[in-house]
Amino acid sequence: MSEPVNCADREAVAAQLGRPPRALRSVAYRCPCGLPSVVQTSPRLADGTPFPTLYYLTCRRLAGLVGRIEASGAMREMTDRLATDPQLARAYQAAHESYLAERDALEPLGTQVSAGGMPGRVKCLHVHVAHALARGPGVNPFGDEVLAQIGPWWTPGPCA
């Protein structure tokens, strides 16, 4: 699943982000082109500041496509569906609990805040896509949904 970060990975992630990565722990998902697309970060930054985003989407191309979906207002519709679809709400709650368990296994932050608005709303699709890629299908329902909508983003070649 997660792989140690090597020098080439660190350089690729820095190129993807346009800045040096912070709190980088491992590569959680590689694009079929071979570059990191999702990294796992430490629950705290080097200065001790809590950093609850465990999985961070680094692929520029994929982040741009996710951003377009966010700009369309999809998050409001997804949040509304949580109130009317008990099965979806349970799956989303399970994604939240999974995220917390993984993060707290590294370093407990003493908070029930995970990422992306979980479990009561949908706030950041980038986090959900990163979680879905890092953990695989069936873990984060909204990450899976967005990835299905986007399709094979990697076919034009590497993003960095």
Backbone as JSON, one array per atom type, in Angstrom:
{
  "sequence": "MSEPVNCADREAVAAQLGRPPRALRSVAYRCPCGLPSVVQTSPRLADGTPFPTLYYLTCRRLAGLVGRIEASGAMREMTDRLATDPQLARAYQAAHESYLAERDALEPLGTQVSAGGMPGRVKCLHVHVAHALARGPGVNPFGDEVLAQIGPWWTPGPCA",
  "N": [[0.84, -1.18, 0.0], [1.31, 1.72, 1.17], [4.38, 3.29, 0.31], [7.86, 3.79, 1.01], [9.28, 7.09, 0.78], [11.34, 8.18, -1.79], [14.19, 10.01, -3.09], [13.59, 10.81, -5.74], [10.79, 10.67, -5.68], [10.22, 12.67, -3.79], [11.15, 14.92, -5.16], [9.41, 14.84, -7.38], [6.9, 15.21, -6.13], [7.29, 17.77, -5.06], [7.51, 19.2, -7.46], [4.93, 18.74, -8.49], [3.34, 20.04, -6.56], [4.42, 22.55, -6.57], [5.96, 23.51, -4.57], [8.01, 22.67, -1.7], [7.09, 19.56, -0.17], [5.17, 19.16, 2.87], [5.5, 17.5, 5.98], [5.74, 14.93, 4.93], [5.26, 11.47, 4.72], [4.92, 8.98, 3.3], [4.46, 7.41, 0.06], [1.28, 6.99, -0.92], [-0.29, 6.28, -3.04], [0.38, 5.49, -6.36], [0.27, 6.88, -9.55], [-0.7, 5.31, -12.63], [1.32, 6.1, -14.39], [3.55, 6.05, -12.89], [4.37, 8.07, -11.16], [4.05, 9.65, -7.89], [0.73, 10.1, -6.75], [-0.85, 10.39, -4.57], [0.05, 11.22, -1.32], [0.96, 10.16, 1.96], [0.71, 11.95, 4.93], [2.27, 13.18, 7.96], [0.57, 13.31, 11.12], [1.18, 15.63, 12.46], [2.82, 18.73, 11.8], [6.31, 19.63, 11.34], [6.79, 21.57, 13.3], [5.04, 20.86, 15.28], [2.4, 21.56, 14.96], [-0.95, 20.53, 14.57], [-1.91, 18.47, 11.83], [-4.35, 17.4, 10.27], [-4.93, 16.21, 7.79], [-4.49, 13.3, 6.47], [-4.12, 11.95, 4.02], [-2.96, 13.24, 1.01], [-3.65, 14.74, -2.0], [-1.61, 14.9, -4.77], [-1.19, 14.94, -7.53], [-1.25, 17.1, -10.16], [-2.91, 17.2, -12.46], [-5.08, 15.5, -11.82], [-5.95, 16.82, -9.5], [-6.82, 19.23, -10.61], [-9.0, 18.36, -12.17], [-10.67, 17.38, -10.17], [-11.11, 19.77, -8.84], [-12.71, 21.13, -10.71], [-15.08, 19.69, -10.5], [-15.73, 20.27, -7.87], [-16.16, 23.03, -8.17], [-18.53, 22.98, -9.55], [-20.5, 22.73, -7.69], [-21.0, 20.29, -6.57], [-20.5, 19.35, -3.99], [-22.43, 20.35, -2.25], [-24.72, 19.05, -3.14], [-23.96, 16.42, -2.61], [-23.72, 16.49, 0.19], [-26.41, 17.0, 0.82], [-27.51, 14.56, 0.01], [-26.59, 12.87, 2.01], [-28.38, 13.27, 4.07], [-30.65, 12.04, 3.19], [-30.15, 9.48, 2.38], [-29.68, 6.75, 4.05], [-27.93, 4.53, 3.83], [-25.75, 5.53, 2.37], [-24.96, 7.5, 4.18], [-24.11, 5.88, 6.32], [-21.94, 4.56, 5.12], [-20.28, 6.72, 4.66], [-19.81, 7.58, 7.27], [-18.38, 5.36, 8.13], [-16.11, 5.68, 6.52], [-15.06, 8.0, 7.63], [-14.48, 7.06, 10.23], [-12.56, 5.12, 9.62], [-10.54, 6.74, 8.54], [-9.86, 8.31, 10.8], [-8.94, 6.26, 12.52], [-6.68, 5.3, 11.15], [-5.05, 7.6, 11.07], [-4.82, 8.18, 13.83], [-3.49, 5.93, 14.67], [-0.94, 6.47, 13.88], [-0.33, 8.88, 15.2], [-2.11, 10.01, 17.79], [-4.35, 12.72, 17.72], [-6.2, 13.62, 19.43], [-8.71, 14.48, 18.67], [-11.87, 14.44, 17.0], [-11.98, 15.31, 14.47], [-11.65, 14.67, 11.13], [-11.18, 14.78, 7.92], [-12.06, 16.7, 5.02], [-14.68, 17.38, 5.69], [-15.95, 15.23, 6.8], [-17.87, 13.57, 9.35], [-20.3, 14.69, 8.7], [-20.77, 16.43, 6.56], [-19.86, 17.29, 3.17], [-16.93, 18.58, 2.26], [-14.36, 18.9, 1.01], [-13.42, 17.62, -1.91], [-10.99, 16.79, -2.88], [-9.62, 15.6, -0.74], [-11.26, 13.38, -0.32], [-10.97, 11.95, -2.7], [-8.22, 11.43, -2.58], [-8.18, 9.79, -0.3], [-9.74, 7.65, -1.2], [-8.13, 6.65, -3.31], [-5.79, 5.96, -1.92], [-6.67, 3.99, -0.1], [-8.23, 2.27, -1.57], [-11.01, 1.01, -3.58], [-14.36, 1.25, -2.29], [-13.99, 2.2, 0.27], [-14.21, 5.01, 0.69], [-17.04, 6.56, -0.11], [-17.67, 8.95, -1.56], [-15.22, 9.68, -2.64], [-14.82, 7.48, -4.34], [-16.98, 7.9, -6.07], [-16.38, 10.36, -7.31], [-13.98, 9.7, -8.6], [-14.94, 7.79, -10.44], [-16.52, 9.43, -12.0], [-14.59, 11.09, -13.16], [-12.84, 9.37, -14.56], [-10.15, 7.83, -16.52], [-7.66, 9.71, -15.74], [-4.93, 9.76, -16.14], [-4.1, 9.12, -18.7], [-3.06, 11.03, -20.64], [-0.38, 11.14, -19.97], [2.5, 11.7, -17.75], [2.0, 14.04, -15.02], [3.89, 15.73, -14.1]],
  "CA": [[0.0, 0.0, 0.0], [2.2, 2.88, 1.22], [5.78, 3.02, 0.01], [8.77, 4.84, 1.48], [9.54, 8.18, -0.16], [12.74, 8.3, -2.2], [14.54, 11.36, -3.56], [12.83, 11.11, -6.96], [9.41, 10.94, -5.26], [10.19, 13.98, -3.12], [11.27, 15.92, -6.24], [8.17, 14.82, -8.17], [5.83, 15.83, -5.33], [7.58, 19.2, -5.01], [7.14, 19.74, -8.78], [3.47, 18.7, -8.58], [2.76, 21.03, -5.67], [5.02, 23.86, -6.77], [6.61, 23.86, -3.31], [8.42, 21.45, -0.99], [6.0, 18.96, 0.6], [5.29, 19.24, 4.32], [5.1, 16.35, 6.79], [5.65, 13.78, 4.03], [5.59, 10.17, 5.33], [5.05, 7.89, 2.34], [3.64, 7.47, -1.15], [0.12, 6.16, -0.63], [-0.83, 5.8, -4.31], [1.1, 5.91, -7.56], [-0.45, 6.93, -10.82], [-0.17, 4.31, -13.56], [2.53, 6.6, -15.05], [4.64, 5.79, -11.97], [4.59, 9.17, -10.21], [3.12, 9.72, -6.76], [-0.5, 10.86, -6.93], [-1.33, 10.63, -3.21], [1.04, 10.96, -0.29], [0.49, 10.14, 3.34], [1.43, 12.95, 5.71], [2.27, 13.0, 9.4], [-0.52, 14.02, 11.78], [1.66, 16.94, 12.92], [3.91, 19.33, 11.05], [7.58, 19.59, 12.06], [6.73, 22.46, 14.46], [4.07, 20.34, 16.23], [1.05, 21.96, 14.59], [-1.76, 19.41, 14.05], [-2.13, 18.43, 10.39], [-5.25, 16.24, 10.22], [-5.08, 15.64, 6.45], [-3.6, 12.15, 6.39], [-3.84, 11.67, 2.61], [-2.89, 14.5, 0.29], [-3.63, 14.56, -3.45], [-0.5, 15.69, -5.31], [-1.22, 14.98, -8.99], [-1.85, 18.36, -10.65], [-3.99, 16.95, -13.41], [-6.23, 14.99, -11.08], [-6.44, 17.88, -8.61], [-7.57, 20.16, -11.44], [-10.28, 17.75, -12.53], [-11.48, 17.37, -8.94], [-11.49, 21.17, -8.62], [-13.85, 21.46, -11.59], [-16.28, 19.08, -9.91], [-16.05, 21.1, -6.7], [-16.71, 24.31, -8.63], [-19.89, 22.77, -10.06], [-21.44, 22.67, -6.58], [-21.28, 18.89, -6.25], [-20.39, 19.07, -2.56], [-23.73, 20.65, -1.63], [-25.62, 17.94, -3.51], [-23.51, 15.23, -1.87], [-24.12, 16.7, 1.58], [-27.87, 16.8, 0.87], [-27.78, 13.12, -0.1], [-26.31, 12.23, 3.3], [-29.57, 13.38, 4.91], [-31.78, 11.27, 2.64], [-29.72, 8.13, 2.02], [-29.04, 6.17, 5.24], [-26.82, 3.63, 3.47], [-24.64, 6.41, 2.03], [-24.51, 8.13, 5.43], [-23.36, 4.86, 7.07], [-20.66, 4.36, 4.43], [-19.48, 7.93, 4.87], [-19.4, 7.51, 8.67], [-17.33, 4.34, 8.18], [-14.91, 6.29, 5.93], [-14.57, 8.91, 8.67], [-13.89, 6.25, 11.3], [-11.34, 4.52, 9.06], [-9.56, 7.82, 8.43], [-9.41, 8.62, 12.16], [-8.18, 5.13, 13.05], [-5.37, 5.28, 10.51], [-4.28, 8.76, 11.53], [-4.52, 8.06, 15.25], [-2.5, 4.86, 14.85], [0.36, 7.11, 13.71], [-0.19, 9.82, 16.32], [-3.42, 10.53, 18.17], [-4.43, 14.17, 17.84], [-7.18, 13.94, 20.46], [-9.84, 15.16, 18.05], [-12.69, 13.63, 16.09], [-11.94, 15.96, 13.16], [-10.85, 13.91, 10.17], [-10.86, 15.64, 6.79], [-13.05, 16.78, 3.95], [-16.03, 17.58, 6.19], [-16.52, 14.0, 7.35], [-18.84, 12.71, 8.67], [-21.6, 15.33, 8.55], [-20.93, 17.17, 5.31], [-18.8, 17.08, 2.19], [-16.27, 19.89, 2.2], [-13.2, 18.91, 0.11], [-13.38, 16.38, -2.69], [-9.59, 16.37, -3.04], [-9.33, 14.69, 0.36], [-12.0, 12.14, -0.51], [-10.32, 11.24, -3.8], [-6.95, 10.93, -2.06], [-8.5, 8.69, 0.6], [-10.2, 6.52, -2.03], [-7.0, 6.08, -4.02], [-4.86, 5.38, -0.96], [-7.24, 2.82, 0.57], [-8.87, 1.4, -2.54], [-12.46, 1.15, -3.76], [-15.26, 0.78, -1.25], [-13.69, 2.8, 1.58], [-14.75, 6.36, 0.73], [-18.03, 6.56, -1.2], [-17.61, 10.13, -2.41], [-13.99, 9.57, -3.42], [-15.09, 6.53, -5.42], [-17.92, 8.52, -7.0], [-15.67, 11.38, -8.09], [-13.05, 9.0, -9.5], [-15.74, 7.2, -11.52], [-16.94, 10.54, -12.87], [-13.42, 11.61, -13.87], [-12.29, 8.38, -15.49], [-8.68, 7.65, -16.54], [-7.01, 11.01, -15.84], [-3.49, 9.62, -16.37], [-3.78, 8.7, -20.07], [-2.2, 11.93, -21.41], [1.02, 11.03, -19.56], [2.81, 12.24, -16.42], [1.57, 15.42, -14.75], [5.04, 16.55, -13.68]],
  "C": [[0.89, 1.25, 0.0], [3.64, 2.43, 0.99], [6.65, 4.11, 0.61], [9.0, 5.87, 0.37], [11.02, 8.19, -0.49], [12.98, 9.72, -2.73], [13.74, 11.76, -4.81], [11.36, 11.41, -6.63], [9.29, 12.34, -4.65], [10.27, 15.1, -4.17], [10.0, 15.99, -7.07], [7.04, 15.5, -7.42], [6.05, 17.34, -5.24], [7.21, 19.87, -6.34], [5.62, 19.78, -8.94], [2.84, 19.82, -7.77], [3.26, 22.45, -5.93], [5.69, 24.39, -5.51], [7.09, 22.57, -2.65], [7.24, 20.87, -0.2], [6.27, 19.08, 2.1], [4.82, 17.91, 4.93], [4.97, 15.05, 5.98], [6.12, 12.5, 4.73], [5.85, 9.09, 4.29], [4.24, 8.21, 1.09], [2.5, 6.48, -0.92], [-0.53, 5.62, -1.9], [0.03, 6.35, -5.43], [0.17, 5.87, -8.75], [0.09, 5.81, -11.71], [1.07, 4.77, -14.32], [3.76, 6.42, -14.15], [4.91, 6.88, -10.95], [3.65, 9.07, -9.01], [1.9, 10.54, -7.16], [-1.11, 11.23, -5.58], [-0.18, 10.31, -2.27], [0.34, 10.9, 1.06], [1.36, 11.13, 4.11], [1.35, 12.62, 7.2], [1.12, 13.79, 10.01], [-0.11, 15.38, 12.37], [2.77, 17.41, 11.99], [5.17, 19.31, 11.92], [7.56, 20.48, 13.31], [5.7, 22.02, 15.5], [2.63, 20.71, 15.94], [0.28, 20.75, 14.08], [-2.0, 19.57, 12.55], [-3.02, 17.22, 10.12], [-5.44, 15.6, 8.85], [-4.06, 14.53, 6.27], [-3.18, 11.84, 4.95], [-3.98, 12.95, 1.81], [-2.75, 14.2, -1.21], [-2.57, 15.47, -4.05], [-0.54, 15.84, -6.82], [-1.95, 16.23, -9.46], [-3.04, 18.13, -11.55], [-5.24, 16.48, -12.69], [-6.81, 16.06, -10.16], [-7.25, 18.91, -9.4], [-8.94, 19.62, -11.83], [-11.22, 17.69, -11.32], [-11.97, 18.79, -8.64], [-12.66, 21.6, -9.49], [-15.15, 20.89, -11.03], [-16.69, 19.86, -8.67], [-16.71, 22.41, -7.13], [-18.14, 24.18, -9.15], [-20.94, 22.73, -8.95], [-21.77, 21.26, -6.13], [-21.29, 18.62, -4.75], [-21.71, 19.34, -1.84], [-24.71, 19.52, -1.9], [-25.25, 16.67, -2.76], [-23.91, 15.32, -0.41], [-25.62, 16.49, 1.74], [-28.23, 15.32, 0.81], [-27.52, 12.38, 1.21], [-27.55, 12.23, 4.2], [-30.71, 12.5, 4.44], [-31.43, 9.83, 2.3], [-28.97, 7.51, 3.2], [-27.85, 5.26, 4.92], [-25.57, 4.45, 3.12], [-24.08, 7.05, 3.3], [-23.7, 7.14, 6.28], [-21.98, 4.64, 6.44], [-19.72, 5.54, 4.66], [-18.97, 7.99, 6.32], [-18.27, 6.48, 8.82], [-16.02, 4.88, 7.59], [-14.25, 7.22, 6.94], [-13.85, 8.12, 9.77], [-12.59, 5.59, 10.85], [-10.21, 5.54, 9.01], [-8.97, 8.14, 9.81], [-8.53, 7.5, 12.72], [-6.78, 5.07, 12.46], [-4.49, 6.41, 11.02], [-3.87, 8.59, 12.99], [-3.57, 6.92, 15.55], [-1.08, 5.41, 14.68], [0.66, 8.04, 14.87], [-1.57, 10.37, 16.65], [-3.39, 12.06, 18.33], [-5.45, 14.59, 18.9], [-8.38, 14.69, 19.93], [-10.6, 14.18, 17.17], [-12.77, 14.27, 14.7], [-11.09, 15.09, 12.25], [-10.49, 14.85, 9.02], [-12.03, 15.68, 5.83], [-14.49, 16.96, 4.41], [-16.65, 16.36, 6.84], [-16.85, 14.18, 8.83], [-20.15, 13.41, 8.33], [-21.83, 16.08, 7.26], [-19.78, 16.81, 4.37], [-18.19, 18.45, 1.91], [-15.16, 19.95, 1.14], [-13.11, 17.59, -0.64], [-11.96, 15.89, -2.92], [-9.2, 15.35, -1.97], [-10.01, 13.34, 0.14], [-11.39, 11.3, -1.64], [-8.99, 10.66, -3.32], [-7.17, 9.72, -1.15], [-8.9, 7.45, -0.2], [-9.04, 5.86, -2.77], [-6.05, 5.36, -3.06], [-5.38, 4.07, -0.38], [-7.94, 1.85, -0.37], [-10.38, 1.58, -2.58], [-13.24, 0.6, -2.56], [-15.01, 1.37, 0.13], [-14.31, 4.18, 1.71], [-15.74, 6.53, -0.42], [-17.95, 7.78, -2.1], [-16.3, 10.18, -3.21], [-14.17, 8.63, -4.59], [-15.98, 7.17, -6.5], [-17.22, 9.54, -7.9], [-14.69, 10.72, -9.06], [-13.78, 8.36, -10.68], [-16.17, 8.27, -12.51], [-15.78, 11.04, -13.72], [-12.9, 10.62, -14.91], [-10.78, 8.37, -15.47], [-7.93, 8.96, -16.8], [-5.55, 10.91, -16.28], [-3.14, 9.36, -17.84], [-2.96, 9.7, -20.88], [-0.72, 11.84, -21.06], [1.25, 11.69, -18.21], [2.39, 13.7, -16.26], [2.74, 16.31, -14.32], [6.29, 16.08, -14.41]]
}
